Amino acid sequence: MALINRFNSSPGTFGLFLKSLLRVPVESCSGFPNTFPTRLASRCLVPSHQFARFATFNTKEEYMENRFAPLRELSTSELHHTLVTRFETSGPPGLKELNLFLEKCNTSEDAALALQMVTKYRTQRMRQRIMAAFPESVSLQLVAACQRGGRLELALDALVRSRELGLDVGEATLKEVKALDCSLEADQVDQVTESYNRMEVTRSFPGEAAVAGVVLALMKGGEGDRAKEFISSLKQNGHSSLPSVDALIF
């Protein structure tokens, strides 16, 4: 009874205490408020004595804003260091942290770090047997980061390796790249095509996103005729269904 009275003095915490012992939803603990702080703390199995730190947040949006505010204040290099440290100490940060980092990337060096960070996330997710691809928002953020840094070839290389990196490359991503007002040098185009050739060695067909990456690289390099020839050769080899790629040119 003394233990119950101790937790009755703070709303919601007795429900958390029961959950920590019985692993039952807080909502099942009748008589205790089903507030956002209570639900949030219960999902994280927060000990009752730490509940007070959630009490100031009335909504999920308030909590998330408070959580990410310090990260938004960091420079790109500082945020990169913070995320890498989390990888080494407590596992991969969330996708919101990844998108926040990609949003901050503006320079050529940042673009390279952006691709490295996506690769790092993918490697960690594979270790955790998370096979699902990233949301397409990651692909869009990566393209934007590379474009701001003047390294579009890195984004196209990522498209070519989209299966390897776990990127979801849909119509929105392809339209975004096609609409970018920029061009590639011959060596940058070669970087993308060489990446495709390496992927082709490891699997019979790298996938439509990979083909799109090559086509976009050729087009941005002023080699539209070569892009059409590339598509024609694929179709002659039996890859007749390439609707998203056809839409890039025709």
Buried (B, 14 or more C-beta within 10 A) or exposed (E): EEEEEEBEEBBBBBBBBBBBEEEEBBEEBEEBEEBBBBBBBBEEEBEBEEBEEBBEBEEEEEBEEEEBEEBEEBEBEEBBEBBBEBBEEEEBBEBEBBBBBBBBBEBBEBBBBBBEBBBBBBEBBEEEEEEEBBEBBBBBBBBBBBBBBEBBBBBBBBBBBBBBBBBBBEEBBBEBBBEBEEEBEEEBBBBBBEBBEEBEEEEEEBBBBBBBBBBBBBBBBEBEEBBBEBBEEBEEEEBEEBEBBEEBBE
